[in-house]
């Protein structure tokens, strides 16, 4: 299990990333939970949680900064516990409610000391993902997401995160609205 001081450090990093995002004119926040599915024949998985923050770039893309944490189910197994990453995403407009997207990113991940072939400590991580944002109201929505990650250099130590999250769209009248949020009816 993650030690008490490691949990405090990850929690502090999650809160700090949210505070920085609030000051940097973020477009939306997502709090997600789900499962981290580890590579291998044993089919091990763990409960995980993530905090994600979106920023628009250009007119057709966004960059998402994400941090996530999961327990490694077996202490003798090498696995990625914590991930901090940035992912560029391309939304595919399908109307006012559904917005599927694809993305690719990079970051760092903390690997636990197990009996596997991975070194303990922080290592580079590459990711690819896809998902859909479902708008429920003007500022509230749901995000269903899957991401495959592996350690840079051979994509070893791979895992897949499958999550469902609650997304809060910040009300920014000085910017175009997020494509996918239902429009307010005209008065």
MARKE-411258 format. One record per residue (C-alpha): residue number from 1; residue in one letter; x, y, z. Coordinates in steps of 0.02 Angstrom, whole numbers, plus 50000, padded with zeros to 5 digits. Last residue first. Layout:
N
<r seq="NUM" type="A" px="X" py="Y" pz="Z"/>
...
//
This chain:
187
<r seq="187" type="X" px="48235" py="51730" pz="48789"/>
<r seq="186" type="X" px="48340" py="51611" pz="48681"/>
<r seq="185" type="X" px="48361" py="51438" pz="48757"/>
<r seq="184" type="X" px="48531" py="51408" pz="48836"/>
<r seq="183" type="X" px="48644" py="51298" pz="48730"/>
<r seq="182" type="X" px="48684" py="51119" pz="48778"/>
<r seq="181" type="X" px="48870" py="51090" pz="48810"/>
<r seq="180" type="X" px="48959" py="50993" pz="48672"/>
<r seq="179" type="X" px="49073" py="51123" pz="48603"/>
<r seq="178" type="X" px="49139" py="51219" pz="48751"/>
<r seq="177" type="X" px="49077" py="51397" pz="48749"/>
<r seq="176" type="X" px="49176" py="51534" pz="48665"/>
<r seq="175" type="X" px="49269" py="51643" pz="48788"/>
<r seq="174" type="X" px="49235" py="51805" pz="48885"/>
<r seq="173" type="X" px="49073" py="51733" pz="48957"/>
<r seq="172" type="X" px="49172" py="51599" pz="49050"/>
<r seq="171" type="X" px="49059" py="51490" pz="49156"/>
<r seq="170" type="X" px="49173" py="51348" pz="49212"/>
<r seq="169" type="X" px="49117" py="51178" pz="49149"/>
<r seq="168" type="X" px="49107" py="51047" pz="49287"/>
<r seq="167" type="X" px="49138" py="50868" pz="49234"/>
<r seq="166" type="X" px="49089" py="50715" pz="49338"/>
<r seq="165" type="X" px="49192" py="50565" pz="49293"/>
<r seq="164" type="X" px="49186" py="50387" pz="49230"/>
<r seq="163" type="X" px="49351" py="50296" pz="49212"/>
<r seq="162" type="X" px="49444" py="50154" pz="49126"/>
<r seq="161" type="X" px="49631" py="50167" pz="49154"/>
<r seq="160" type="X" px="49739" py="50046" pz="49056"/>
<r seq="159" type="X" px="49911" py="49985" pz="49111"/>
<r seq="158" type="X" px="50082" py="49964" pz="49034"/>
<r seq="157" type="X" px="50240" py="49920" pz="49126"/>
<r seq="156" type="X" px="50340" py="49924" pz="48965"/>
<r seq="155" type="X" px="50300" py="50049" pz="48826"/>
<r seq="154" type="X" px="50471" py="50009" pz="48750"/>
<r seq="153" type="X" px="50560" py="50167" pz="48803"/>
<r seq="152" type="X" px="50432" py="50273" pz="48893"/>
<r seq="151" type="X" px="50331" py="50184" pz="49026"/>
<r seq="150" type="X" px="50161" py="50134" pz="48966"/>
<r seq="149" type="X" px="49987" py="50206" pz="48968"/>
<r seq="148" type="X" px="49821" py="50159" pz="48889"/>
<r seq="147" type="X" px="49680" py="50278" pz="48927"/>
<r seq="146" type="X" px="49492" py="50248" pz="48930"/>
<r seq="145" type="X" px="49363" py="50386" pz="48963"/>
<r seq="144" type="X" px="49181" py="50417" pz="49002"/>
<r seq="143" type="X" px="49152" py="50600" pz="49048"/>
<r seq="142" type="X" px="48990" py="50663" pz="49125"/>
<r seq="141" type="X" px="48922" py="50839" pz="49119"/>
<r seq="140" type="X" px="48880" py="50997" pz="49214"/>
<r seq="139" type="X" px="48894" py="51179" pz="49159"/>
<r seq="138" type="X" px="48741" py="51211" pz="49051"/>
<r seq="137" type="X" px="48663" py="51042" pz="49089"/>
<r seq="136" type="X" px="48692" py="50856" pz="49058"/>
<r seq="135" type="X" px="48830" py="50869" pz="48928"/>
<r seq="134" type="X" px="48907" py="50700" pz="48884"/>
<r seq="133" type="X" px="49095" py="50701" pz="48855"/>
<r seq="132" type="X" px="49158" py="50548" pz="48763"/>
<r seq="131" type="X" px="49319" py="50452" pz="48772"/>
<r seq="130" type="X" px="49482" py="50405" pz="48691"/>
<r seq="129" type="X" px="49659" py="50385" pz="48752"/>
<r seq="128" type="X" px="49842" py="50368" pz="48714"/>
<r seq="127" type="X" px="49978" py="50384" pz="48844"/>
<r seq="126" type="X" px="50167" py="50396" pz="48866"/>
<r seq="125" type="X" px="50250" py="50391" pz="49038"/>
<r seq="124" type="X" px="50422" py="50447" pz="49095"/>
<r seq="123" type="X" px="50485" py="50373" pz="49258"/>
<r seq="122" type="X" px="50476" py="50415" pz="49444"/>
<r seq="121" type="X" px="50535" py="50282" pz="49566"/>
<r seq="120" type="X" px="50563" py="50094" pz="49568"/>
<r seq="119" type="X" px="50640" py="50008" pz="49417"/>
<r seq="118" type="X" px="50529" py="49892" pz="49316"/>
<r seq="117" type="X" px="50571" py="49708" pz="49284"/>
<r seq="116" type="X" px="50449" py="49638" pz="49409"/>
<r seq="115" type="X" px="50478" py="49590" pz="49591"/>
<r seq="114" type="X" px="50399" py="49748" pz="49654"/>
<r seq="113" type="X" px="50460" py="49920" pz="49703"/>
<r seq="112" type="X" px="50319" py="50040" pz="49658"/>
<r seq="111" type="X" px="50322" py="50142" pz="49498"/>
<r seq="110" type="X" px="50283" py="50329" pz="49503"/>
<r seq="109" type="X" px="50227" py="50401" pz="49338"/>
<r seq="108" type="X" px="50282" py="50550" pz="49236"/>
<r seq="107" type="X" px="50203" py="50638" pz="49088"/>
<r seq="106" type="X" px="50157" py="50615" pz="48906"/>
<r seq="105" type="X" px="50004" py="50631" pz="48798"/>
<r seq="104" type="X" px="49890" py="50574" pz="48660"/>
<r seq="103" type="X" px="49706" py="50609" pz="48634"/>
<r seq="102" type="X" px="49544" py="50558" pz="48552"/>
<r seq="101" type="X" px="49376" py="50639" pz="48580"/>
<r seq="100" type="X" px="49188" py="50606" pz="48578"/>
<r seq="99" type="X" px="49073" py="50755" pz="48607"/>
<r seq="98" type="X" px="48892" py="50711" pz="48640"/>
<r seq="97" type="X" px="48761" py="50839" pz="48695"/>
<r seq="96" type="X" px="48757" py="50988" pz="48577"/>
<r seq="95" type="X" px="48798" py="50902" pz="48415"/>
<r seq="94" type="X" px="48922" py="50771" pz="48358"/>
<r seq="93" type="X" px="49083" py="50872" pz="48365"/>
<r seq="92" type="X" px="49242" py="50768" pz="48369"/>
<r seq="91" type="X" px="49357" py="50834" pz="48505"/>
<r seq="90" type="X" px="49547" py="50826" pz="48478"/>
<r seq="89" type="X" px="49642" py="50802" pz="48639"/>
<r seq="88" type="X" px="49820" py="50847" pz="48690"/>
<r seq="87" type="X" px="49866" py="50756" pz="48851"/>
<r seq="86" type="X" px="49972" py="50818" pz="48995"/>
<r seq="85" type="X" px="50022" py="50695" pz="49129"/>
<r seq="84" type="X" px="50047" py="50663" pz="49315"/>
<r seq="83" type="X" px="50029" py="50478" pz="49358"/>
<r seq="82" type="X" px="50033" py="50390" pz="49526"/>
<r seq="81" type="X" px="50038" py="50203" pz="49563"/>
<r seq="80" type="X" px="50123" py="50126" pz="49411"/>
<r seq="79" type="X" px="50154" py="49941" pz="49439"/>
<r seq="78" type="X" px="50286" py="49816" pz="49489"/>
<r seq="77" type="X" px="50204" py="49667" pz="49573"/>
<r seq="76" type="X" px="50260" py="49595" pz="49740"/>
<r seq="75" type="X" px="50148" py="49720" pz="49831"/>
<r seq="74" type="X" px="49994" py="49649" pz="49744"/>
<r seq="73" type="X" px="49843" py="49758" pz="49704"/>
<r seq="72" type="X" px="49944" py="49916" pz="49662"/>
<r seq="71" type="X" px="49841" py="50057" pz="49737"/>
<r seq="70" type="X" px="49790" py="50195" pz="49619"/>
<r seq="69" type="X" px="49824" py="50381" pz="49595"/>
<r seq="68" type="X" px="49787" py="50504" pz="49457"/>
<r seq="67" type="X" px="49842" py="50674" pz="49397"/>
<r seq="66" type="X" px="49782" py="50755" pz="49237"/>
<r seq="65" type="X" px="49821" py="50909" pz="49133"/>
<r seq="64" type="X" px="49711" py="50918" pz="48980"/>
<r seq="63" type="X" px="49756" py="51015" pz="48825"/>
<r seq="62" type="X" px="49619" py="51064" pz="48706"/>
<r seq="61" type="X" px="49590" py="51060" pz="48520"/>
<r seq="60" type="X" px="49486" py="51137" pz="48380"/>
<r seq="59" type="X" px="49494" py="51326" pz="48396"/>
<r seq="58" type="X" px="49669" py="51352" pz="48461"/>
<r seq="57" type="X" px="49713" py="51279" pz="48629"/>
<r seq="56" type="X" px="49572" py="51263" pz="48755"/>
<r seq="55" type="X" px="49622" py="51216" pz="48934"/>
<r seq="54" type="X" px="49552" py="51065" pz="49025"/>
<r seq="53" type="X" px="49586" py="51006" pz="49205"/>
<r seq="52" type="X" px="49584" py="50825" pz="49262"/>
<r seq="51" type="X" px="49579" py="50750" pz="49437"/>
<r seq="50" type="X" px="49593" py="50561" pz="49443"/>
<r seq="49" type="X" px="49545" py="50415" pz="49556"/>
<r seq="48" type="X" px="49592" py="50231" pz="49548"/>
<r seq="47" type="X" px="49526" py="50063" pz="49606"/>
<r seq="46" type="X" px="49645" py="49923" pz="49562"/>
<r seq="45" type="X" px="49657" py="49786" pz="49432"/>
<r seq="44" type="X" px="49745" py="49620" pz="49411"/>
<r seq="43" type="X" px="49705" py="49516" pz="49256"/>
<r seq="42" type="X" px="49838" py="49384" pz="49294"/>
<r seq="41" type="X" px="49893" py="49371" pz="49113"/>
<r seq="40" type="X" px="49983" py="49536" pz="49112"/>
<r seq="39" type="X" px="49959" py="49722" pz="49098"/>
<r seq="38" type="X" px="49873" py="49809" pz="49242"/>
<r seq="37" type="X" px="49694" py="49873" pz="49235"/>
<r seq="36" type="X" px="49671" py="50035" pz="49331"/>
<r seq="35" type="X" px="49488" py="50049" pz="49376"/>
<r seq="34" type="X" px="49368" py="50193" pz="49396"/>
<r seq="33" type="X" px="49353" py="50366" pz="49467"/>
<r seq="32" type="X" px="49344" py="50538" pz="49392"/>
<r seq="31" type="X" px="49340" py="50719" pz="49451"/>
<r seq="30" type="X" px="49335" py="50829" pz="49298"/>
<r seq="29" type="X" px="49373" py="51016" pz="49292"/>
<r seq="28" type="X" px="49331" py="51135" pz="49150"/>
<r seq="27" type="X" px="49392" py="51283" pz="49046"/>
<r seq="26" type="X" px="49542" py="51331" pz="49150"/>
<r seq="25" type="X" px="49583" py="51515" pz="49165"/>
<r seq="24" type="X" px="49759" py="51497" pz="49238"/>
<r seq="23" type="X" px="49717" py="51541" pz="49418"/>
<r seq="22" type="X" px="49594" py="51397" pz="49436"/>
<r seq="21" type="X" px="49719" py="51279" pz="49353"/>
<r seq="20" type="X" px="49854" py="51324" pz="49478"/>
<r seq="19" type="X" px="49735" py="51286" pz="49623"/>
<r seq="18" type="X" px="49681" py="51119" pz="49547"/>
<r seq="17" type="X" px="49862" py="51068" pz="49518"/>
<r seq="16" type="X" px="49905" py="51114" pz="49697"/>
<r seq="15" type="X" px="49761" py="51009" pz="49764"/>
<r seq="14" type="X" px="49817" py="50856" pz="49666"/>
<r seq="13" type="X" px="49999" py="50882" pz="49715"/>
<r seq="12" type="X" px="49952" py="50897" pz="49899"/>
<r seq="11" type="X" px="49851" py="50735" pz="49886"/>
<r seq="10" type="X" px="50000" py="50649" pz="49805"/>
<r seq="9" type="X" px="50118" py="50708" pz="49942"/>
<r seq="8" type="X" px="49995" py="50660" pz="50080"/>
<r seq="7" type="X" px="49977" py="50486" pz="50005"/>
<r seq="6" type="X" px="50165" py="50466" pz="49996"/>
<r seq="5" type="X" px="50182" py="50519" pz="50179"/>
<r seq="4" type="X" px="50053" py="50389" pz="50233"/>
<r seq="3" type="X" px="50134" py="50249" pz="50134"/>
<r seq="2" type="X" px="50053" py="50179" pz="49977"/>
<r seq="1" type="X" px="50000" py="50000" pz="50000"/>
//
